[in-house]
Amino acid sequence: MFGPVLKEARLAAEMTQEQLSYASGVDRTYISELENNPDKSPSLDVVFRLAEALGVKAWELIRRVEEQ
């Protein structure tokens, strides 16, 4: 699931959902939905935008999802 990975990366970057939203251009409510709804999956474009804002590579986020 992407949500726990996203939340872990966001907290490691010491960002709030609001800060991540501003940095990535992804709506804060959508970030919240991704983090809290296990059935929600982001598009590839959103993964890249979030990863860039978090200062990590998109493949790293995806690898973490695969390892769960």
BELURSUL-V938547 format. One record per backbone hydrogen bond with DSSP energy under -1.0 kcal/mol. NH is the residue of the N-H (numbers start at 0). CO is the residue of the C=O. If there is no record, write none. Layout:
nh:co
NH:CO
NH:CO
This chain:
nh:co
5:1
6:2
7:3
8:4
9:5
10:6
11:7
12:8
13:10
14:9
19:15
20:16
21:17
22:18
23:19
24:20
30:26
31:27
32:28
33:29
34:30
35:31
36:32
39:36
46:42
47:43
48:44
49:45
50:46
51:47
52:48
53:49
55:50
60:56
61:57
62:58
63:59
64:60
65:61
66:62
67:64
